[in-house]
Amino acid sequence: MSTFAQRFKQLRENVNMTQDQAAELLGVSRSTIAGYESEDKARIPRKETLQKISKAFNVSMDYLFGESEEQHVNSANIGADSMDDLSNDPEINVFFKDFKNAPKERQEEMLRFWEFIKQNEKNRKPGDIQGE
């Protein structure tokens, strides 16, 4: 049975996310991420952070704790509002379908591009036009 530390590290590495990036995503320090991934320390995040991890990686709590091999959350477990928003936009549906069906290398490339976009947006100043 996999431990939380193993599962979390595997999920992070599968999307080529650094510990620094994971820390920023979850609102914790890099050393906290290292503690989550350490078998020796066996640190378990608070409930709010676990929920962020589950949502960010689209996995269930059971998967995170090695109690299930079913990695992805069933769409029925995602909030109805968020699913309605996604299902009403055909371009978004095409993107997610393309992502899901893409080879792993292409998925990694798409995730790197998304990180690039997020980083550029982070550097925007008030009044800047998005995408410029």
VOTORMAR-399088 format. One record per atom (N, C-alpha, C): residue number from 1; atom name; x, y, z; residue in three letters. Coordinates in steps of 0.05 Angstrom, whole numbers, plus 32768, in hexadecimal, padded with zeros to 4 digits. Example, Ala and Ser with C-alpha at 12.3 -4.5 7.8 and 13.67 -1.06 7.14 Angstrom:
# residues 2
<i=1 at=N px=8108 py=7F8E pz=809C aa=ALA> .
<i=1 at=CA px=80F6 py=7FA6 pz=809C aa=ALA> .
<i=1 at=C px=8108 py=7FBE pz=809C aa=ALA> .
<i=2 at=N px=8101 py=7FD3 pz=808E aa=SER> .
<i=2 at=CA px=8111 py=7FEB pz=808F aa=SER> .
<i=2 at=C px=8102 py=8001 pz=809D aa=SER> .
# end
This chain:
# residues 132
<i=1 at=N px=8011 py=7FE9 pz=8000 aa=MET> .
<i=1 at=CA px=8000 py=8000 pz=8000 aa=MET> .
<i=1 at=C px=8012 py=8019 pz=8000 aa=MET> .
<i=2 at=N px=800B py=802C pz=7FEF aa=SER> .
<i=2 at=CA px=801A py=8045 pz=7FED aa=SER> .
<i=2 at=C px=8014 py=8057 pz=8005 aa=SER> .
<i=3 at=N px=8028 py=8067 pz=800C aa=THR> .
<i=3 at=CA px=8024 py=807B pz=8021 aa=THR> .
<i=3 at=C px=801C py=8096 pz=8015 aa=THR> .
<i=4 at=N px=8012 py=80A8 pz=8026 aa=PHE> .
<i=4 at=CA px=800D py=80C3 pz=801D aa=PHE> .
<i=4 at=C px=8026 py=80D0 pz=8010 aa=PHE> .
<i=5 at=N px=803C py=80CD pz=801D aa=ALA> .
<i=5 at=CA px=8056 py=80D8 pz=8014 aa=ALA> .
<i=5 at=C px=805C py=80CF pz=7FF7 aa=ALA> .
<i=6 at=N px=8059 py=80B5 pz=7FF3 aa=GLN> .
<i=6 at=CA px=805F py=80AA pz=7FD8 aa=GLN> .
<i=6 at=C px=804B py=80B4 pz=7FC3 aa=GLN> .
<i=7 at=N px=8032 py=80B4 pz=7FCA aa=ARG> .
<i=7 at=CA px=801D py=80BC pz=7FB7 aa=ARG> .
<i=7 at=C px=8020 py=80DA pz=7FB0 aa=ARG> .
<i=8 at=N px=8024 py=80EB pz=7FC5 aa=PHE> .
<i=8 at=CA px=8026 py=8107 pz=7FC0 aa=PHE> .
<i=8 at=C px=803F py=810D pz=7FAE aa=PHE> .
<i=9 at=N px=8055 py=8102 pz=7FB4 aa=LYS> .
<i=9 at=CA px=806D py=8106 pz=7FA4 aa=LYS> .
<i=9 at=C px=8069 py=80FD pz=7F88 aa=LYS> .
<i=10 at=N px=805D py=80E6 pz=7F84 aa=GLN> .
<i=10 at=CA px=8058 py=80DB pz=7F6A aa=GLN> .
<i=10 at=C px=8046 py=80ED pz=7F5A aa=GLN> .
<i=11 at=N px=8031 py=80F7 pz=7F66 aa=LEU> .
<i=11 at=CA px=801F py=8109 pz=7F58 aa=LEU> .
<i=11 at=C px=802D py=8122 pz=7F50 aa=LEU> .
<i=12 at=N px=803D py=812E pz=7F62 aa=ARG> .
<i=12 at=CA px=804B py=8146 pz=7F5C aa=ARG> .
<i=12 at=C px=805F py=8142 pz=7F45 aa=ARG> .
<i=13 at=N px=806E py=812C pz=7F46 aa=GLU> .
<i=13 at=CA px=8082 py=8127 pz=7F32 aa=GLU> .
<i=13 at=C px=8075 py=8120 pz=7F17 aa=GLU> .
<i=14 at=N px=805E py=8113 pz=7F17 aa=ASN> .
<i=14 at=CA px=8050 py=810C pz=7EFE aa=ASN> .
<i=14 at=C px=804A py=8124 pz=7EED aa=ASN> .
<i=15 at=N px=8046 py=813B pz=7EFA aa=VAL> .
<i=15 at=CA px=8040 py=8154 pz=7EEA aa=VAL> .
<i=15 at=C px=8058 py=8166 pz=7EE9 aa=VAL> .
<i=16 at=N px=8070 py=815C pz=7EF0 aa=ASN> .
<i=16 at=CA px=8089 py=816B pz=7EEF aa=ASN> .
<i=16 at=C px=8087 py=8184 pz=7F00 aa=ASN> .
<i=17 at=N px=807B py=8182 pz=7F17 aa=MET> .
<i=17 at=CA px=8078 py=8198 pz=7F29 aa=MET> .
<i=17 at=C px=808E py=8197 pz=7F3E aa=MET> .
<i=18 at=N px=809C py=81AD pz=7F42 aa=THR> .
<i=18 at=CA px=80B1 py=81AE pz=7F56 aa=THR> .
<i=18 at=C px=80A4 py=81B0 pz=7F72 aa=THR> .
<i=19 at=N px=80B4 py=81AB pz=7F86 aa=GLN> .
<i=19 at=CA px=80AA py=81AF pz=7FA2 aa=GLN> .
<i=19 at=C px=80A3 py=81CD pz=7FA6 aa=GLN> .
<i=20 at=N px=80B3 py=81DF pz=7F9B aa=ASP> .
<i=20 at=CA px=80AC py=81FB pz=7F9D aa=ASP> .
<i=20 at=C px=8091 py=8202 pz=7F91 aa=ASP> .
<i=21 at=N px=808C py=81F7 pz=7F79 aa=GLN> .
<i=21 at=CA px=8072 py=81FB pz=7F6C aa=GLN> .
<i=21 at=C px=805B py=81EF pz=7F7C aa=GLN> .
<i=22 at=N px=805F py=81D8 pz=7F87 aa=ALA> .
<i=22 at=CA px=804A py=81CB pz=7F98 aa=ALA> .
<i=22 at=C px=8045 py=81DC pz=7FB1 aa=ALA> .
<i=23 at=N px=805B py=81E7 pz=7FBC aa=ALA> .
<i=23 at=CA px=8058 py=81F8 pz=7FD4 aa=ALA> .
<i=23 at=C px=8047 py=8210 pz=7FCD aa=ALA> .
<i=24 at=N px=804D py=821C pz=7FB7 aa=GLU> .
<i=24 at=CA px=803E py=8234 pz=7FAF aa=GLU> .
<i=24 at=C px=8020 py=822D pz=7FAA aa=GLU> .
<i=25 at=N px=801C py=8217 pz=7F9C aa=LEU> .
<i=25 at=CA px=8000 py=820E pz=7F96 aa=LEU> .
<i=25 at=C px=7FF0 py=820A pz=7FB0 aa=LEU> .
<i=26 at=N px=7FFD py=81FE pz=7FC3 aa=LEU> .
<i=26 at=CA px=7FEF py=81F6 pz=7FDC aa=LEU> .
<i=26 at=C px=7FF1 py=820B pz=7FF2 aa=LEU> .
<i=27 at=N px=8001 py=8220 pz=7FEE aa=GLY> .
<i=27 at=CA px=8003 py=8235 pz=8002 aa=GLY> .
<i=27 at=C px=8013 py=822C pz=801B aa=GLY> .
<i=28 at=N px=8027 py=821C pz=8016 aa=VAL> .
<i=28 at=CA px=8038 py=8213 pz=802C aa=VAL> .
<i=28 at=C px=8056 py=8217 pz=8024 aa=VAL> .
<i=29 at=N px=8068 py=8212 pz=8036 aa=SER> .
<i=29 at=CA px=8085 py=8215 pz=802F aa=SER> .
<i=29 at=C px=808F py=81FC pz=8020 aa=SER> .
<i=30 at=N px=80A6 py=8200 pz=8013 aa=ARG> .
<i=30 at=CA px=80B2 py=81E9 pz=8005 aa=ARG> .
<i=30 at=C px=80BA py=81D4 pz=8019 aa=ARG> .
<i=31 at=N px=80C3 py=81DC pz=8031 aa=SER> .
<i=31 at=CA px=80CB py=81C8 pz=8045 aa=SER> .
<i=31 at=C px=80B3 py=81B8 pz=804E aa=SER> .
<i=32 at=N px=809C py=81C4 pz=804E aa=THR> .
<i=32 at=CA px=8084 py=81B5 pz=8055 aa=THR> .
<i=32 at=C px=807E py=81A0 pz=8040 aa=THR> .
<i=33 at=N px=8082 py=81A7 pz=8027 aa=ILE> .
<i=33 at=CA px=807E py=8193 pz=8011 aa=ILE> .
<i=33 at=C px=8092 py=817D pz=8015 aa=ILE> .
<i=34 at=N px=80AB py=8183 pz=801B aa=ALA> .
<i=34 at=CA px=80BF py=816F pz=801F aa=ALA> .
<i=34 at=C px=80B7 py=815C pz=8036 aa=ALA> .
<i=35 at=N px=80AB py=8168 pz=804B aa=GLY> .
<i=35 at=CA px=80A2 py=8158 pz=8061 aa=GLY> .
<i=35 at=C px=808B py=8145 pz=8059 aa=GLY> .
<i=36 at=N px=8079 py=814F pz=8048 aa=TYR> .
<i=36 at=CA px=8063 py=813E pz=803E aa=TYR> .
<i=36 at=C px=806E py=8126 pz=802F aa=TYR> .
<i=37 at=N px=8085 py=812A pz=8021 aa=GLU> .
<i=37 at=CA px=8090 py=8115 pz=8010 aa=GLU> .
<i=37 at=C px=80A4 py=8103 pz=801E aa=GLU> .
<i=38 at=N px=80AA py=810A pz=8037 aa=SER> .
<i=38 at=CA px=80BE py=80FA pz=8046 aa=SER> .
<i=38 at=C px=80B0 py=80E3 pz=8054 aa=SER> .
<i=39 at=N px=80BA py=80CB pz=804D aa=GLU> .
<i=39 at=CA px=80B0 py=80B3 pz=805B aa=GLU> .
<i=39 at=C px=80B6 py=80B3 pz=8079 aa=GLU> .
<i=40 at=N px=80CD py=80BF pz=807F aa=ASP> .
<i=40 at=CA px=80D6 py=80C0 pz=809B aa=ASP> .
<i=40 at=C px=80C4 py=80D3 pz=80AC aa=ASP> .
<i=41 at=N px=80BE py=80EA pz=80A1 aa=LYS> .
<i=41 at=CA px=80AE py=80FD pz=80B0 aa=LYS> .
<i=41 at=C px=8091 py=80F7 pz=80B0 aa=LYS> .
<i=42 at=N px=8087 py=80EB pz=809A aa=ALA> .
<i=42 at=CA px=806B py=80E2 pz=8098 aa=ALA> .
<i=42 at=C px=8057 py=80F8 pz=809F aa=ALA> .
<i=43 at=N px=805D py=8111 pz=8096 aa=ARG> .
<i=43 at=CA px=804B py=8127 pz=809B aa=ARG> .
<i=43 at=C px=8032 py=8125 pz=808A aa=ARG> .
<i=44 at=N px=801C py=812A pz=8097 aa=ILE> .
<i=44 at=CA px=8002 py=812A pz=8089 aa=ILE> .
<i=44 at=C px=7FF7 py=8147 pz=8089 aa=ILE> .
<i=45 at=N px=7FEF py=8152 pz=8072 aa=PRO> .
<i=45 at=CA px=7FE5 py=816D pz=8071 aa=PRO> .
<i=45 at=C px=7FCB py=8170 pz=8080 aa=PRO> .
<i=46 at=N px=7FC4 py=8189 pz=8087 aa=ARG> .
<i=46 at=CA px=7FAA py=818F pz=8092 aa=ARG> .
<i=46 at=C px=7F94 py=8189 pz=807E aa=ARG> .
<i=47 at=N px=7F7C py=8187 pz=8088 aa=LYS> .
<i=47 at=CA px=7F65 py=8180 pz=8077 aa=LYS> .
<i=47 at=C px=7F63 py=8193 pz=805F aa=LYS> .
<i=48 at=N px=7F66 py=81AE pz=8063 aa=GLU> .
<i=48 at=CA px=7F63 py=81C1 pz=804E aa=GLU> .
<i=48 at=C px=7F78 py=81BC pz=8038 aa=GLU> .
<i=49 at=N px=7F91 py=81B6 pz=8041 aa=THR> .
<i=49 at=CA px=7FA6 py=81B1 pz=802D aa=THR> .
<i=49 at=C px=7FA2 py=8197 pz=801F aa=THR> .
<i=50 at=N px=7F98 py=8183 pz=802D aa=LEU> .
<i=50 at=CA px=7F91 py=8169 pz=8020 aa=LEU> .
<i=50 at=C px=7F7C py=816E pz=800A aa=LEU> .
<i=51 at=N px=7F68 py=817E pz=8010 aa=GLN> .
<i=51 at=CA px=7F54 py=8184 pz=7FFC aa=GLN> .
<i=51 at=C px=7F60 py=8192 pz=7FE4 aa=GLN> .
<i=52 at=N px=7F73 py=81A5 pz=7FE8 aa=LYS> .
<i=52 at=CA px=7F80 py=81B2 pz=7FD2 aa=LYS> .
<i=52 at=C px=7F8F py=819E pz=7FC1 aa=LYS> .
<i=53 at=N px=7F9D py=818C pz=7FCE aa=ILE> .
<i=53 at=CA px=7FAD py=8177 pz=7FC0 aa=ILE> .
<i=53 at=C px=7F9A py=8166 pz=7FAF aa=ILE> .
<i=54 at=N px=7F85 py=815D pz=7FBC aa=SER> .
<i=54 at=CA px=7F71 py=814C pz=7FAE aa=SER> .
<i=54 at=C px=7F66 py=8159 pz=7F95 aa=SER> .
<i=55 at=N px=7F5F py=8173 pz=7F98 aa=LYS> .
<i=55 at=CA px=7F54 py=8182 pz=7F82 aa=LYS> .
<i=55 at=C px=7F69 py=8187 pz=7F6C aa=LYS> .
<i=56 at=N px=7F80 py=8190 pz=7F75 aa=ALA> .
<i=56 at=CA px=7F95 py=8197 pz=7F62 aa=ALA> .
<i=56 at=C px=7F9D py=817F pz=7F50 aa=ALA> .
<i=57 at=N px=7F9F py=8167 pz=7F5C aa=PHE> .
<i=57 at=CA px=7FA7 py=8150 pz=7F4D aa=PHE> .
<i=57 at=C px=7F90 py=813E pz=7F44 aa=PHE> .
<i=58 at=N px=7F78 py=8147 pz=7F4A aa=ASN> .
<i=58 at=CA px=7F60 py=8138 pz=7F43 aa=ASN> .
<i=58 at=C px=7F60 py=811B pz=7F4D aa=ASN> .
<i=59 at=N px=7F67 py=8118 pz=7F66 aa=VAL> .
<i=59 at=CA px=7F67 py=80FE pz=7F72 aa=VAL> .
<i=59 at=C px=7F57 py=80FE pz=7F8C aa=VAL> .
<i=60 at=N px=7F4E py=80E6 pz=7F94 aa=SER> .
<i=60 at=CA px=7F3E py=80E4 pz=7FAC aa=SER> .
<i=60 at=C px=7F51 py=80E2 pz=7FC5 aa=SER> .
<i=61 at=N px=7F45 py=80E8 pz=7FDC aa=MET> .
<i=61 at=CA px=7F54 py=80E5 pz=7FF5 aa=MET> .
<i=61 at=C px=7F5D py=80C7 pz=7FF8 aa=MET> .
<i=62 at=N px=7F4C py=80B5 pz=7FF0 aa=ASP> .
<i=62 at=CA px=7F53 py=8098 pz=7FF2 aa=ASP> .
<i=62 at=C px=7F6C py=8093 pz=7FE2 aa=ASP> .
<i=63 at=N px=7F6E py=809E pz=7FCB aa=TYR> .
<i=63 at=CA px=7F86 py=809A pz=7FBA aa=TYR> .
<i=63 at=C px=7F9E py=80A6 pz=7FC8 aa=TYR> .
<i=64 at=N px=7F9B py=80BF pz=7FD2 aa=LEU> .
<i=64 at=CA px=7FB2 py=80CC pz=7FDF aa=LEU> .
<i=64 at=C px=7FBD py=80BB pz=7FF6 aa=LEU> .
<i=65 at=N px=7FAC py=80AD pz=8005 aa=PHE> .
<i=65 at=CA px=7FB5 py=809E pz=801C aa=PHE> .
<i=65 at=C px=7FBA py=8081 pz=8016 aa=PHE> .
<i=66 at=N px=7FBA py=807A pz=7FFC aa=GLY> .
<i=66 at=CA px=7FC0 py=805E pz=7FF4 aa=GLY> .
<i=66 at=C px=7FAA py=804A pz=7FF9 aa=GLY> .
<i=67 at=N px=7F92 py=8054 pz=7FFE aa=GLU> .
<i=67 at=CA px=7F7C py=8042 pz=8004 aa=GLU> .
<i=67 at=C px=7F6D py=803A pz=7FEA aa=GLU> .
<i=68 at=N px=7F74 py=8046 pz=7FD4 aa=SER> .
<i=68 at=CA px=7F68 py=8040 pz=7FBA aa=SER> .
<i=68 at=C px=7F7C py=8042 pz=7FA4 aa=SER> .
<i=69 at=N px=7F7A py=8032 pz=7F90 aa=GLU> .
<i=69 at=CA px=7F8B py=8035 pz=7F78 aa=GLU> .
<i=69 at=C px=7F7D py=8046 pz=7F63 aa=GLU> .
<i=70 at=N px=7F64 py=804C pz=7F67 aa=GLU> .
<i=70 at=CA px=7F55 py=805D pz=7F55 aa=GLU> .
<i=70 at=C px=7F5F py=807A pz=7F58 aa=GLU> .
<i=71 at=N px=7F6E py=8083 pz=7F44 aa=GLN> .
<i=71 at=CA px=7F7C py=809C pz=7F47 aa=GLN> .
<i=71 at=C px=7F6A py=80B4 pz=7F44 aa=GLN> .
<i=72 at=N px=7F5B py=80B6 pz=7F2F aa=HIS> .
<i=72 at=CA px=7F4C py=80CE pz=7F29 aa=HIS> .
<i=72 at=C px=7F31 py=80CE pz=7F36 aa=HIS> .
<i=73 at=N px=7F29 py=80E6 pz=7F3E aa=VAL> .
<i=73 at=CA px=7F0F py=80EB pz=7F4B aa=VAL> .
<i=73 at=C px=7EFA py=80E8 pz=7F35 aa=VAL> .
<i=74 at=N px=7EE5 py=80DA pz=7F3B aa=ASN> .
<i=74 at=CA px=7ECE py=80D7 pz=7F29 aa=ASN> .
<i=74 at=C px=7EC2 py=80F3 pz=7F26 aa=ASN> .
<i=75 at=N px=7EBA py=80FB pz=7F0E aa=SER> .
<i=75 at=CA px=7EAF py=8115 pz=7F0A aa=SER> .
<i=75 at=C px=7E96 py=811A pz=7F1B aa=SER> .
<i=76 at=N px=7E89 py=8105 pz=7F24 aa=ALA> .
<i=76 at=CA px=7E72 py=8108 pz=7F36 aa=ALA> .
<i=76 at=C px=7E7A py=8114 pz=7F51 aa=ALA> .
<i=77 at=N px=7E94 py=8111 pz=7F58 aa=ASN> .
<i=77 at=CA px=7E9D py=811C pz=7F71 aa=ASN> .
<i=77 at=C px=7EA5 py=8139 pz=7F70 aa=ASN> .
<i=78 at=N px=7EA6 py=8144 pz=7F58 aa=ILE> .
<i=78 at=CA px=7EAD py=8160 pz=7F54 aa=ILE> .
<i=78 at=C px=7E93 py=8171 pz=7F58 aa=ILE> .
<i=79 at=N px=7E96 py=8188 pz=7F64 aa=GLY> .
<i=79 at=CA px=7E7F py=8199 pz=7F68 aa=GLY> .
<i=79 at=C px=7E6E py=819E pz=7F4F aa=GLY> .
<i=80 at=N px=7E54 py=819E pz=7F52 aa=ALA> .
<i=80 at=CA px=7E42 py=81A1 pz=7F3B aa=ALA> .
<i=80 at=C px=7E47 py=81BB pz=7F2D aa=ALA> .
<i=81 at=N px=7E4C py=81D1 pz=7F3C aa=ASP> .
<i=81 at=CA px=7E50 py=81EB pz=7F30 aa=ASP> .
<i=81 at=C px=7E68 py=81EB pz=7F1D aa=ASP> .
<i=82 at=N px=7E7E py=81DE pz=7F26 aa=SER> .
<i=82 at=CA px=7E96 py=81DE pz=7F15 aa=SER> .
<i=82 at=C px=7E92 py=81CD pz=7EFC aa=SER> .
<i=83 at=N px=7E83 py=81B7 pz=7EFF aa=MET> .
<i=83 at=CA px=7E7E py=81A7 pz=7EE7 aa=MET> .
<i=83 at=C px=7E6B py=81B5 pz=7ED4 aa=MET> .
<i=84 at=N px=7E58 py=81C4 pz=7EDE aa=ASP> .
<i=84 at=CA px=7E46 py=81D3 pz=7ECC aa=ASP> .
<i=84 at=C px=7E56 py=81E8 pz=7EBD aa=ASP> .
<i=85 at=N px=7E68 py=81F6 pz=7ECA aa=ASP> .
<i=85 at=CA px=7E79 py=820A pz=7EBD aa=ASP> .
<i=85 at=C px=7E89 py=81FD pz=7EA6 aa=ASP> .
<i=86 at=N px=7E94 py=81E6 pz=7EAB aa=LEU> .
<i=86 at=CA px=7EA5 py=81D9 pz=7E97 aa=LEU> .
<i=86 at=C px=7E94 py=81CE pz=7E80 aa=LEU> .
<i=87 at=N px=7E7E py=81C2 pz=7E87 aa=SER> .
<i=87 at=CA px=7E6E py=81B5 pz=7E72 aa=SER> .
<i=87 at=C px=7E60 py=81C9 pz=7E5F aa=SER> .
<i=88 at=N px=7E5E py=81E2 pz=7E68 aa=ASN> .
<i=88 at=CA px=7E51 py=81F6 pz=7E57 aa=ASN> .
<i=88 at=C px=7E64 py=8203 pz=7E43 aa=ASN> .
<i=89 at=N px=7E7D py=81FD pz=7E45 aa=ASP> .
<i=89 at=CA px=7E91 py=8209 pz=7E33 aa=ASP> .
<i=89 at=C px=7E9E py=81F4 pz=7E22 aa=ASP> .
<i=90 at=N px=7E95 py=81F2 pz=7E08 aa=PRO> .
<i=90 at=CA px=7EA0 py=81DC pz=7DF7 aa=PRO> .
<i=90 at=C px=7EBE py=81DD pz=7DF3 aa=PRO> .
<i=91 at=N px=7ECA py=81F5 pz=7DF3 aa=GLU> .
<i=91 at=CA px=7EE7 py=81F7 pz=7DEF aa=GLU> .
<i=91 at=C px=7EF6 py=81EB pz=7E07 aa=GLU> .
<i=92 at=N px=7EEB py=81EF pz=7E1F aa=ILE> .
<i=92 at=CA px=7EF8 py=81E4 pz=7E36 aa=ILE> .
<i=92 at=C px=7EF5 py=81C5 pz=7E36 aa=ILE> .
<i=93 at=N px=7EDE py=81BC pz=7E2E aa=ASN> .
<i=93 at=CA px=7EDA py=819F pz=7E2C aa=ASN> .
<i=93 at=C px=7EED py=8192 pz=7E18 aa=ASN> .
<i=94 at=N px=7EF2 py=819F pz=7E01 aa=VAL> .
<i=94 at=CA px=7F04 py=8195 pz=7DED aa=VAL> .
<i=94 at=C px=7F21 py=8194 pz=7DF9 aa=VAL> .
<i=95 at=N px=7F28 py=81AA pz=7E07 aa=PHE> .
<i=95 at=CA px=7F43 py=81AB pz=7E14 aa=PHE> .
<i=95 at=C px=7F47 py=8193 pz=7E27 aa=PHE> .
<i=96 at=N px=7F34 py=818F pz=7E39 aa=PHE> .
<i=96 at=CA px=7F37 py=817A pz=7E4C aa=PHE> .
<i=96 at=C px=7F37 py=815E pz=7E3F aa=PHE> .
<i=97 at=N px=7F27 py=815B pz=7E2A aa=LYS> .
<i=97 at=CA px=7F27 py=8141 pz=7E1B aa=LYS> .
<i=97 at=C px=7F42 py=813D pz=7E0E aa=LYS> .
<i=98 at=N px=7F4C py=8152 pz=7E01 aa=ASP> .
<i=98 at=CA px=7F66 py=8150 pz=7DF5 aa=ASP> .
<i=98 at=C px=7F7C py=814A pz=7E09 aa=ASP> .
<i=99 at=N px=7F7B py=8157 pz=7E20 aa=PHE> .
<i=99 at=CA px=7F8F py=8152 pz=7E35 aa=PHE> .
<i=99 at=C px=7F8D py=8135 pz=7E3F aa=PHE> .
<i=100 at=N px=7F75 py=812C pz=7E44 aa=LYS> .
<i=100 at=CA px=7F71 py=8111 pz=7E4E aa=LYS> .
<i=100 at=C px=7F7B py=80FC pz=7E3B aa=LYS> .
<i=101 at=N px=7F77 py=8101 pz=7E21 aa=ASN> .
<i=101 at=CA px=7F7F py=80ED pz=7E0D aa=ASN> .
<i=101 at=C px=7F9B py=80F0 pz=7E02 aa=ASN> .
<i=102 at=N px=7FA9 py=8105 pz=7E0B aa=ALA> .
<i=102 at=CA px=7FC4 py=810A pz=7E01 aa=ALA> .
<i=102 at=C px=7FD8 py=80F7 pz=7E0E aa=ALA> .
<i=103 at=N px=7FEE py=80F1 pz=7E00 aa=PRO> .
<i=103 at=CA px=8003 py=80E1 pz=7E0D aa=PRO> .
<i=103 at=C px=800E py=80F0 pz=7E25 aa=PRO> .
<i=104 at=N px=801B py=80E1 pz=7E37 aa=LYS> .
<i=104 at=CA px=8025 py=80ED pz=7E4F aa=LYS> .
<i=104 at=C px=8038 py=8104 pz=7E49 aa=LYS> .
<i=105 at=N px=8049 py=8102 pz=7E35 aa=GLU> .
<i=105 at=CA px=805C py=8117 pz=7E2F aa=GLU> .
<i=105 at=C px=804E py=8130 pz=7E27 aa=GLU> .
<i=106 at=N px=8038 py=812E pz=7E18 aa=ARG> .
<i=106 at=CA px=8028 py=8145 pz=7E0F aa=ARG> .
<i=106 at=C px=801A py=8151 pz=7E27 aa=ARG> .
<i=107 at=N px=8010 py=8141 pz=7E39 aa=GLN> .
<i=107 at=CA px=8003 py=814B pz=7E52 aa=GLN> .
<i=107 at=C px=8017 py=815B pz=7E62 aa=GLN> .
<i=108 at=N px=802F py=8151 pz=7E65 aa=GLU> .
<i=108 at=CA px=8044 py=815F pz=7E73 aa=GLU> .
<i=108 at=C px=804A py=817A pz=7E66 aa=GLU> .
<i=109 at=N px=804B py=817A pz=7E4C aa=GLU> .
<i=109 at=CA px=8051 py=8193 pz=7E3D aa=GLU> .
<i=109 at=C px=803A py=81A7 pz=7E42 aa=GLU> .
<i=110 at=N px=8021 py=819D pz=7E41 aa=MET> .
<i=110 at=CA px=800A py=81AF pz=7E46 aa=MET> .
<i=110 at=C px=800B py=81BA pz=7E62 aa=MET> .
<i=111 at=N px=8013 py=81AA pz=7E76 aa=LEU> .
<i=111 at=CA px=8015 py=81B4 pz=7E91 aa=LEU> .
<i=111 at=C px=802B py=81C8 pz=7E94 aa=LEU> .
<i=112 at=N px=8042 py=81C3 pz=7E87 aa=ARG> .
<i=112 at=CA px=8058 py=81D7 pz=7E88 aa=ARG> .
<i=112 at=C px=804F py=81F2 pz=7E7C aa=ARG> .
<i=113 at=N px=8040 py=81F1 pz=7E66 aa=PHE> .
<i=113 at=CA px=8036 py=8209 pz=7E59 aa=PHE> .
<i=113 at=C px=8022 py=8217 pz=7E6C aa=PHE> .
<i=114 at=N px=8011 py=8208 pz=7E79 aa=TRP> .
<i=114 at=CA px=7FFF py=8214 pz=7E8C aa=TRP> .
<i=114 at=C px=800E py=8222 pz=7EA3 aa=TRP> .
<i=115 at=N px=8023 py=8216 pz=7EAD aa=GLU> .
<i=115 at=CA px=8034 py=8222 pz=7EC2 aa=GLU> .
<i=115 at=C px=8040 py=823C pz=7EB7 aa=GLU> .
<i=116 at=N px=8049 py=823C pz=7E9E aa=PHE> .
<i=116 at=CA px=8054 py=8254 pz=7E92 aa=PHE> .
<i=116 at=C px=803F py=826A pz=7E91 aa=PHE> .
<i=117 at=N px=8027 py=8264 pz=7E89 aa=ILE> .
<i=117 at=CA px=8011 py=8278 pz=7E89 aa=ILE> .
<i=117 at=C px=800C py=8282 pz=7EA5 aa=ILE> .
<i=118 at=N px=800A py=8271 pz=7EB8 aa=LYS> .
<i=118 at=CA px=8005 py=8279 pz=7ED4 aa=LYS> .
<i=118 at=C px=801B py=828C pz=7EDE aa=LYS> .
<i=119 at=N px=8034 py=8285 pz=7ED7 aa=GLN> .
<i=119 at=CA px=804B py=8295 pz=7EE0 aa=GLN> .
<i=119 at=C px=804A py=82B1 pz=7ED3 aa=GLN> .
<i=120 at=N px=8043 py=82B2 pz=7EBA aa=ASN> .
<i=120 at=CA px=8041 py=82CC pz=7EAC aa=ASN> .
<i=120 at=C px=802B py=82DD pz=7EB8 aa=ASN> .
<i=121 at=N px=8014 py=82D0 pz=7EBF aa=GLU> .
<i=121 at=CA px=7FFE py=82DF pz=7ECB aa=GLU> .
<i=121 at=C px=8006 py=82E9 pz=7EE7 aa=GLU> .
<i=122 at=N px=8016 py=82DA pz=7EF5 aa=LYS> .
<i=122 at=CA px=801E py=82E2 pz=7F10 aa=LYS> .
<i=122 at=C px=802F py=82FC pz=7F0F aa=LYS> .
<i=123 at=N px=803E py=82FF pz=7EF9 aa=ASN> .
<i=123 at=CA px=804F py=8316 pz=7EF6 aa=ASN> .
<i=123 at=C px=8041 py=832F pz=7EEB aa=ASN> .
<i=124 at=N px=8027 py=832D pz=7EE5 aa=ARG> .
<i=124 at=CA px=8018 py=8344 pz=7EDB aa=ARG> .
<i=124 at=C px=8015 py=8359 pz=7EF0 aa=ARG> .
<i=125 at=N px=8014 py=8372 pz=7EE7 aa=LYS> .
<i=125 at=CA px=8010 py=8388 pz=7EF9 aa=LYS> .
<i=125 at=C px=7FF3 py=8391 pz=7EF7 aa=LYS> .
<i=126 at=N px=7FE8 py=839D pz=7F0C aa=PRO> .
<i=126 at=CA px=7FCC py=83A7 pz=7F0A aa=PRO> .
<i=126 at=C px=7FC9 py=83B9 pz=7EF1 aa=PRO> .
<i=127 at=N px=7FB5 py=83B5 pz=7EE2 aa=GLY> .
<i=127 at=CA px=7FB0 py=83C5 pz=7ECA aa=GLY> .
<i=127 at=C px=7FBB py=83B8 pz=7EB1 aa=GLY> .
<i=128 at=N px=7FCD py=83A5 pz=7EB3 aa=ASP> .
<i=128 at=CA px=7FD6 py=8396 pz=7E9C aa=ASP> .
<i=128 at=C px=7FBF py=8387 pz=7E8F aa=ASP> .
<i=129 at=N px=7FC0 py=8384 pz=7E75 aa=ILE> .
<i=129 at=CA px=7FAB py=8374 pz=7E68 aa=ILE> .
<i=129 at=C px=7FB4 py=8357 pz=7E67 aa=ILE> .
<i=130 at=N px=7FA1 py=8345 pz=7E6E aa=GLN> .
<i=130 at=CA px=7FA8 py=8329 pz=7E6F aa=GLN> .
<i=130 at=C px=7FB3 py=831F pz=7E55 aa=GLN> .
<i=131 at=N px=7FC8 py=8310 pz=7E56 aa=GLY> .
<i=131 at=CA px=7FD5 py=8304 pz=7E3E aa=GLY> .
<i=131 at=C px=7FE9 py=8316 pz=7E31 aa=GLY> .
<i=132 at=N px=7FED py=832E pz=7E3C aa=GLU> .
<i=132 at=CA px=8001 py=8340 pz=7E30 aa=GLU> .
<i=132 at=C px=801A py=8340 pz=7E41 aa=GLU> .
# end
